[in-house]
């Protein structure tokens, strides 16, 4: 049955491709399969991964589990369940596969054989769990589950069951896109045998008003079993209320199942400590660590704790760049990690046993290693990873094995992409005002031709973060190839503050939001617009988050360079931003403190875009979302009101059901249509 369904799927996809247009469109973006979460088998011979497709008309997505051999010769689709999603597939130590399924409307833990057969629900595991992991002997299971720790208004006043008020005694009462409540994600451990959880589960964090993994972005990378199954490590920020809002001080905790005690292994480090992982022999524990409390973009280092020596060492102190993910090799002698370097995310290794400061770069392509998994085959490490570029979404690659080959393993989107014209992507070094180099990506329209007299409109793309690299990312919203497909030359600079060029470059944006970073953006667009093929009278400026701040700032300080602006969820008024955002450590660090202090007042007068609205003279599209609590809705409303009251041609696109991003299919396509309609109105007519 699965075979015939798969043949139908392939035939139907082929029919669609035969009718596909030659240029990339928002609709085509939502037809691409999204590859994620590679996991190599215990014997290193196979990799399971997830592919998610979207139904735009139904406004929903659906995920399935696939398997490919590590040599790429055989591939299978393990789940084919229309309207049901299977995700988070993980190899069990015995070679079977555990995964999540939302069959019945609630997420449950399921098990199946390695060939996809004999699927069954795990018994004794509560519905609604959010992460899971099996010990090496397959006899213990951890899972995470939302549990009630605090009290509701109804608990405090039982005679007012219909009262909707929330009583708040501290900050961090809402976070990113959700209001805090009395429920917290807790870590549980339980014995497991023959597909069943047995005995009573133990809440490792019983009664604690903290969360593991840390919300809203943490997953099972923040939890790790010891090889013998007697200990479990997890990352947690054990702070609540206002203390949590002003600090990034998370720690690595190790819970002992024998004596039921928990020890803090990162005690004394003031910044983020995340993603613990036991070494294969259990004698060491690695994690990623930032030194500075309150700085979420500090350099991420590889820290290793030795249980025998009781020592803790930074193994990448001399490595220039910030680590994104790290994983032990199966022999415990090496650690593999990825990091943004010179505008591209590359894969590295470090030999722990030989020289703690010596790193080796394993990839060197104009593609990002966005994720990876490490296994062992025949005594040698094997590394499988997701790689992407501005012209290609994630696909699986064999990144390293005994022969040091790099080989593509999946072709989820190859046929569809072969029907689409992509523009040329060029690296360009541009000189900043202070003489520094700005690596800038320039993406040209697919039909770009310098031989004729045609002049192209251009877009300055302003990256957010403020500390997120402009690497070889493939986005389903801020897709630079999609902008190029609409006839624009896209200029995407790695301005001051973006990782991948050393921590000093990253740090330079703190306390200088409207300074050198803005000059870098202007230097980049000025350099490219000096080319004969650019129409200098048709240049636009777009960006989100800090990129939206950049748009607002430049709208008042651009000296007639731009003919239209688009700001998505951007910061407009630094005073009101400080008073309404949630993670106070972010504004305390990047703006150097609150607006009422004398020593930081100039940050809010000199660098707040609202102070320059008197200079606005250019049409602006403003997009903002109701559930964005990082950059609250009022920022966009203030900017739109100012534009309207000043008589500036302006439009406000508002999403009541989105957070800092736009994630729903039809909302995303609407976003793109309004986006390009605005650009075309002012840059093509």
QUISULTA-V590156 format. One record per residue. OMEGA is omega in whole degrees, -180 to 180 (* if undefined). D_LAST is the distance of its C-alpha to the last C-alpha in whole Angstrom. Layout:
# QUISULTA-V590156
OMEGA|D_LAST ; OMEGA|D_LAST
This chain:
# QUISULTA-V590156
179|54 ; -178|52 ; -178|52 ; 177|51 ; -180|48 ; 178|46 ; 177|46 ; -179|45 ; -179|42 ; -179|41 ; 179|41 ; 179|39 ; 179|37 ; 178|37 ; 179|36 ; -177|33 ; -180|32 ; -179|32 ; -174|29 ; 177|27 ; -175|24 ; -178|23 ; 179|21 ; 178|22 ; 176|21 ; -179|22 ; 178|24 ; 177|26 ; -177|26 ; 172|28 ; -179|30 ; 174|32 ; -176|35 ; -176|36 ; -178|39 ; 166|41 ; 178|44 ; 180|46 ; -178|50 ; -177|53 ; -180|56 ; 180|59 ; 177|60 ; -174|57 ; -175|57 ; 177|54 ; 171|51 ; -178|49 ; -177|46 ; 171|43 ; -179|40 ; 175|38 ; -177|36 ; 173|34 ; -175|34 ; -180|31 ; 178|32 ; 179|35 ; -178|33 ; 174|36 ; -180|37 ; -174|40 ; 175|42 ; -178|45 ; 179|47 ; 177|47 ; 175|50 ; 176|49 ; -175|52 ; 172|52 ; 177|52 ; -173|49 ; -180|52 ; 180|52 ; -179|49 ; 171|50 ; -172|48 ; 179|51 ; 176|49 ; -174|48 ; -180|48 ; 177|45 ; 175|44 ; -180|46 ; 171|45 ; -175|47 ; 174|46 ; 179|48 ; -180|50 ; 175|53 ; 171|56 ; -179|59 ; -179|62 ; 177|64 ; 174|61 ; -176|60 ; 172|56 ; -177|56 ; 175|52 ; 171|51 ; 178|50 ; 176|49 ; -178|51 ; 176|52 ; 178|49 ; -179|51 ; 177|50 ; 177|54 ; 179|55 ; 175|56 ; 173|58 ; 177|58 ; -176|59 ; 178|58 ; 178|57 ; -178|55 ; 175|58 ; 179|61 ; 180|58 ; 180|60 ; 175|59 ; -176|61 ; 176|63 ; 177|64 ; -174|61 ; 175|59 ; 177|56 ; 177|53 ; -173|53 ; 176|50 ; 177|52 ; 176|55 ; -179|57 ; 175|60 ; -174|63 ; 180|64 ; 176|67 ; -175|65 ; 178|68 ; 179|65 ; 167|62 ; 170|60 ; 177|57 ; -173|55 ; 176|55 ; 179|54 ; -179|57 ; 179|58 ; -178|59 ; -179|58 ; 176|59 ; 175|56 ; 179|57 ; 176|59 ; -178|61 ; -179|62 ; -175|62 ; 179|63 ; 178|64 ; -173|60 ; -178|59 ; 177|56 ; -177|55 ; -178|51 ; 176|51 ; 179|51 ; -172|54 ; -178|52 ; 180|54 ; 179|52 ; -172|49 ; 179|47 ; 169|47 ; -170|44 ; 179|42 ; -177|39 ; -177|38 ; 174|42 ; 177|44 ; 178|48 ; -175|51 ; -178|54 ; -179|53 ; 177|53 ; -179|53 ; -179|56 ; 179|58 ; 172|61 ; -177|63 ; 175|65 ; -175|68 ; -179|67 ; 176|69 ; 177|68 ; -178|65 ; 169|66 ; -177|66 ; -175|69 ; -178|71 ; 176|69 ; 180|66 ; 174|66 ; -177|63 ; -175|63 ; -172|61 ; 176|63 ; -176|63 ; 179|60 ; -178|57 ; -174|55 ; 171|53 ; -5|53 ; -177|51 ; -175|49 ; 8|46 ; -170|43 ; -176|42 ; 178|46 ; -175|48 ; 174|51 ; -180|50 ; -178|51 ; -177|55 ; 172|57 ; 167|61 ; -177|64 ; -179|65 ; 176|68 ; -178|67 ; -179|68 ; 175|66 ; -179|62 ; 178|59 ; 177|56 ; -180|54 ; 172|54 ; -174|53 ; 175|56 ; -179|55 ; 175|54 ; -177|52 ; 179|51 ; 179|53 ; -177|51 ; -175|48 ; -174|48 ; 170|50 ; -172|49 ; 170|52 ; -178|53 ; 178|56 ; -178|57 ; 177|60 ; -179|63 ; -180|65 ; -177|68 ; 180|69 ; -177|73 ; 176|73 ; 180|70 ; 179|69 ; 179|66 ; 177|65 ; -176|62 ; 180|62 ; -178|59 ; 179|61 ; 174|60 ; -168|57 ; -175|55 ; 180|51 ; 166|50 ; -173|52 ; 168|51 ; 178|51 ; 178|55 ; 178|57 ; 173|60 ; -177|61 ; 178|63 ; 176|66 ; -177|66 ; -178|67 ; 178|63 ; 177|60 ; 170|57 ; 176|54 ; -170|51 ; 171|51 ; -175|50 ; -168|52 ; 176|50 ; 178|50 ; -178|47 ; -175|45 ; 179|43 ; 174|41 ; 179|45 ; 177|46 ; -179|47 ; 175|50 ; 179|53 ; 179|56 ; 176|59 ; 179|62 ; -176|65 ; 180|68 ; -178|71 ; -177|70 ; 179|69 ; 178|66 ; -174|62 ; 173|60 ; -175|57 ; 180|56 ; -180|53 ; -178|54 ; 177|53 ; -168|50 ; -167|47 ; -178|44 ; -176|44 ; 177|45 ; -179|44 ; 178|46 ; 179|50 ; 177|52 ; 163|56 ; -173|57 ; 179|60 ; 178|63 ; -178|62 ; -177|62 ; 172|58 ; 179|55 ; 180|51 ; 174|48 ; -177|44 ; 175|43 ; -179|39 ; 176|40 ; 174|37 ; 179|34 ; 178|36 ; -175|39 ; 179|42 ; -178|45 ; 171|48 ; 175|52 ; -179|55 ; -175|59 ; -174|60 ; -173|64 ; -175|64 ; -172|61 ; -177|59 ; -176|57 ; 178|56 ; 180|53 ; 178|52 ; -174|48 ; 177|48 ; 180|44 ; 179|42 ; 177|39 ; 179|35 ; 177|36 ; 167|37 ; -172|40 ; 178|39 ; 178|42 ; 177|46 ; -175|49 ; 176|53 ; -180|56 ; 179|59 ; -179|60 ; 179|63 ; -180|63 ; 178|60 ; 175|57 ; -175|54 ; 177|51 ; -178|48 ; 168|44 ; 174|41 ; 179|38 ; 174|35 ; 177|32 ; -177|28 ; -176|28 ; 175|31 ; -176|32 ; 166|36 ; -180|39 ; 177|42 ; 165|44 ; -174|47 ; -178|47 ; 170|51 ; -176|54 ; -179|57 ; 180|56 ; 179|53 ; 168|50 ; -173|47 ; 177|46 ; -176|43 ; -178|45 ; 178|42 ; -175|40 ; -175|38 ; -173|35 ; -176|35 ; 180|35 ; -179|32 ; 179|30 ; 179|31 ; -173|29 ; 176|26 ; 176|24 ; 178|24 ; 178|23 ; 178|25 ; -174|26 ; 170|27 ; -178|30 ; 176|29 ; -177|31 ; -177|30 ; 177|32 ; -179|32 ; -179|33 ; 176|37 ; 180|37 ; 179|37 ; 176|35 ; 175|32 ; -176|31 ; 174|28 ; 175|26 ; -179|23 ; -174|22 ; 176|20 ; -178|18 ; -179|20 ; -174|19 ; -177|19 ; -179|21 ; -176|21 ; 180|23 ; -179|20 ; -176|18 ; 175|15 ; -174|13 ; 169|12 ; -177|11 ; 177|14 ; 168|15 ; 177|19 ; -179|21 ; -177|24 ; 178|27 ; 177|29 ; 1|33 ; -173|33 ; 176|35 ; -172|34 ; 166|33 ; -178|30 ; 178|32 ; -177|31 ; 173|31 ; -176|29 ; 177|28 ; 173|27 ; 178|24 ; -177|23 ; -174|23 ; 175|22 ; 177|22 ; 176|20 ; 179|17 ; -180|17 ; 177|17 ; 172|14 ; -177|13 ; 167|14 ; -174|16 ; -179|18 ; -174|21 ; -176|24 ; 169|27 ; -175|30 ; 179|30 ; 178|34 ; -177|35 ; -178|34 ; 178|37 ; -178|38 ; -178|39 ; -174|42 ; 179|43 ; 178|43 ; 179|39 ; -174|39 ; -170|41 ; -179|39 ; -178|36 ; -179|39 ; -177|40 ; -175|37 ; -177|34 ; -175|32 ; -174|33 ; -180|33 ; 178|31 ; 177|28 ; 177|29 ; 179|29 ; 180|25 ; 178|24 ; -178|26 ; -178|25 ; 178|21 ; -179|22 ; -177|24 ; -178|22 ; 176|19 ; 179|21 ; -175|21 ; -176|20 ; 179|17 ; 174|15 ; -175|12 ; 178|14 ; -178|11 ; -180|9 ; 179|12 ; -178|13 ; -174|17 ; 177|18 ; -179|22 ; 178|25 ; 173|28 ; 173|29 ; 174|26 ; 172|25 ; -179|27 ; 179|25 ; 180|22 ; -180|24 ; -178|26 ; 178|23 ; 179|21 ; -175|24 ; -173|24 ; 174|21 ; 174|22 ; -179|18 ; -169|17 ; 180|15 ; 171|11 ; -179|12 ; 170|16 ; 179|17 ; 178|21 ; 177|23 ; -177|27 ; 176|27 ; -177|30 ; -176|29 ; -174|32 ; 179|35 ; -179|38 ; 174|37 ; -180|36 ; -175|40 ; -176|41 ; 177|39 ; -172|39 ; 180|42 ; -174|43 ; 179|44 ; -179|45 ; -180|41 ; 178|40 ; 180|44 ; -172|43 ; 178|40 ; 175|40 ; 176|44 ; -177|45 ; -176|44 ; -176|43 ; 178|46 ; -176|48 ; -174|48 ; 179|48 ; -175|44 ; -178|43 ; 176|41 ; -174|39 ; 177|38 ; -175|37 ; -169|36 ; -179|33 ; -177|32 ; -178|29 ; 179|29 ; -176|31 ; -177|28 ; 177|26 ; 180|27 ; -176|24 ; -179|21 ; -169|18 ; 180|15 ; -177|14 ; 171|16 ; -179|17 ; 178|21 ; 176|23 ; -170|26 ; -175|29 ; -173|33 ; 175|35 ; 180|34 ; 174|37 ; 172|36 ; -168|33 ; -175|34 ; -178|31 ; 179|32 ; 178|30 ; 180|27 ; 178|28 ; -178|29 ; -180|26 ; 178|24 ; 180|26 ; -179|26 ; -180|22 ; -177|23 ; 177|25 ; 178|24 ; 178|21 ; 174|18 ; -172|15 ; 178|17 ; 180|18 ; 175|21 ; -172|22 ; 176|26 ; -179|28 ; -173|32 ; 180|33 ; 177|32 ; -178|33 ; 179|31 ; 173|30 ; -169|28 ; -178|31 ; -173|31 ; -176|29 ; 175|27 ; -179|26 ; 180|25 ; 174|23 ; 178|22 ; -178|21 ; -179|19 ; 178|17 ; 179|16 ; -175|15 ; 174|13 ; 179|11 ; 180|11 ; -176|10 ; -180|7 ; -173|6 ; -177|6 ; -179|6 ; -177|4 ; *|0
